Amino acid sequence: MPPRRRLDQVDAMRPLKQAGVVSSHVLLFFAPAASVSAGALLTLTHVSREGFFFISACMLTYAYSGVGRGGWGRFYRRRLVSVAIPYLCWTVIYYLYNLPSAGFASAGAALGRLLHTLVTGYYQLYFLVVIMQFYLVFPLVLALLRRTRGHHGIVVAAAAAAQVALTICVHWRIVTQPWVQSEASSYVLYLIGGAVVAWHLDEVHAWVCRHARLVVALTALAAAAAEGVYYLAETGVTTALGSGDDAFQPSVIAWNAGAIACMYLVGVALVRPGRSQRFRAVVRSGSDNSYGIYLSQLLIIDLLILAGYRGLVSHLPWPAACAITVVIVYLSCVALTSVLARTPLAVPLTGRPRQTWRSLRPATRTQQLTETEHDGDKRLDPVG
């Protein structure tokens, strides 16, 4: 496996990806519903979902690539603590928050809705439903990578072909499974791709950094192509290649891959040698809190709406209002997660071991960063 420093760069992608998730939801709740330009931007920010799965699979594979038959019990115990328990807790929190306005006809109907939500995932929490499915087949994924050692390019090519085929089938309604977005098979390229990248992280790092300008240029080209397809659909020319109301569009696959590579390049820049200890501590804090940001963001958005925030920013142009809102939601989630991680509720609500209050101080965080740089898979337990 590659040096520890390489994984720090993947870890630094997490707050970037989480900012993308927050941006997508802010656009959905605060941008004008009929705005074509808001839809165009949303088409690109949705890559945060695929980035989530890629980073999760990459970090998981790096941490557990050497696990033997006797280690799977420990693996699944840690998955239960870091993912399943927070998933259950936050599902119940969101369910109870929305219960007064739900208007269920009976207690049975209310219970049925809760069970349905637990299976399919509440709003953004379906990401965790997908990841938990991936955990179930992860031993088979590792076995595949071990047996195909030296031929992982073929594995990625097969995953890419499957991703394109499935996306086309969903977009053209050949496959009409209503829960398709909650199924791990719908993201096979990003899950398998993340696992393969972890296996070859040193080589991938060298290639991406050596061809950084090419990666950025191709990603920009892929973004322009995806936006072109979006505008063709919006102007009524054709929806064959993609459309704004479709979560699975063939036109964004190249953009997704390129954007993930660009996020990695930003991660490289964030943790490059020479960065001050304080700066590294800030980056590490962003990575530590990213899971909590993901879990709590819809609660913060709902509270803002309840408090009349929409009226407060209604006089601003929507791009400015959304940009300000992203910052407010992101920082509010960081604050909430930082507090929760230092209470007895740390594990069920943040998926992290309880932290000390002293660790909130930058100097103390810097000391902890130095002391725990090589703390093994403890740092890899949070999902993407």
Residue, then its C-alpha position, 0 to 999 in steps of 0.5 A: m500500500p502507498p505511504r500514509r502521506r498519500l491517504d492524507q490527500v484523499d482525507a483532505m478531499r472530504p470537506l471539499k466534497q461536503a461543501g458540494v453536498v451542502s451547495s446542492h441542498v442549498l440550491l434545491f431549497f433556496a434557489p428559484a425553482a424555475s431558474v435555468s442557471a440554478g439547474a445548470l449549477l445543480t447539474l455540476t454540484h451533484v458530483s458530491r454524491e459520487g465523490f462521497f462514494f469514491i472517497s468512502a471506498c478508497m479510504l475503506t480499501y486502504a484501511y482494510s486491504g490486508v484484513g484476513r478471515g479472522g478480521w471481518g468481525r472487527f470490521y463489521r463492529r466498527r462499521l456498526v458504530s461509525v455508520a449504522i448507529p448514526y444512521l439510525c439516530w439521525t433518521v429518527i431525529y429527522y422523522l420526529y422533527n417532521l412528525p408534527s407536520a406529517g399528518f398521519a391518519s393513524a399510528g400504524a401509518a406513522l410507524g410504516r413511514l418510519l420503517h420505509t424511511l429506515v430502508t430507503g434513507y431520509y433525504q441525503l441519508y440514502f448515501l449511508v444506505v448505499i455505503m452499508q450495502f457496499y460494506l456487505v459485499f466488501p469482502l467480495v470486492l477485496a477478493l476480486l482485487r486480489r485475484t485480478r492483481g495486475h489487471h485492475g484496468i480491466v476491472v475499472a473498464a468493466a465498472a465504467a461500462a456497467q455504470v454507463a449502461l445502467t445510467i442509460c437504462v435508468h435515464w431512458r426508463i428501461v429500468t424503473q426501480p423506484w429505489v434505484q438511487s439507494e442501490a449500490s449497483s447504481y454507483v459501481l464505477y465510483l465504488i469500484g474505482g475508489a477501491v482500485v485507486a486505493w490499491h494503486l494510490d502511489e501510481v495514481h498520485a504520480w500520474v494525476c500530479r504529472h498531468a494536472r493541467l490535462v486533468v483540469a482541461l479535460t474536466a472543464l471540457a466535460a463540464a461544458a459538455a454536461e452543461g450543453v446537454y442540460y441546456l439542450a434539454e431545457t430548451g426542448v431540443t432533446t432529453a435523450l442524453g440528459s435532463g435537469d430533473d434526472a439524477f442519473q444522466p449519461s452526460v455527467i459521468a465524464w464530469n464526475a470522474g474529472a471533478i473527483a480527480c480535481m478534488y484530489l489535486v486540491g487535496v494534494a495542495l492542502v496537505r503539501p509539505g511546508r504547510s504550517q502546523r496550524f493550517r494542517a490542523v484546520v484541514r484536519s478539523g474539516s476532515d474530522n467534522s465532514y461526516g457530522i456536516y453531512l448528517s446534520q445539514l438538512l436539520i440546519i437548513d430546515l431550522l433556517i427555513l423555520a426561522g424565516y431565513r428565506g425572507l431575510v435573503s429574498h432581496l439578494p440575487w439568488p447566487a449571492a443568497c445561496a453562497i451566503t447560505v452555504v457558508i452559514v449552513y457549513l459553519s453551523c454544522v461544523a459548530l454543532t458537530s464540534v460540540l456533539a463530538r465532545t459529549p456522551l452523544a459523540v458516537p451515535l451522532t457523529g460516528r466518532p469517539r468522544q473528543t476532549w474539550r481541550s482539543l478545540r484549542p488550535a494549539t492542542r489540535t496541532q499537538q494532537l495532529t502530530e501525535t496521531e498522524h500514524d494512528g492506523d485505521k482509527r482515522l479511516d472509520p468515518v465514511g466519505 
